[in-house]
């Protein structure tokens, strides 16, 4: 709230009852704020390691489709 606390599910339910909205409305607002926060933080971040995409296991190709 006001940048100091997260909107937790219980708080979202209470706000919904008092203000005639839904808990989902308040949870979506929190998710949007979380997404914005990370978009501000991540531009300067670089991973310490990278990994190749997973390759299919050799026995996956040999398994007949049923």
Secondary structure, 3 states (H helix, E strand, C coil): CCCCCCCCHHHHHHHHHHHCCCHHHHHHHHHHHHHHHHHHHHCCCCCCCCCCCCCCCHHHHHCCCC
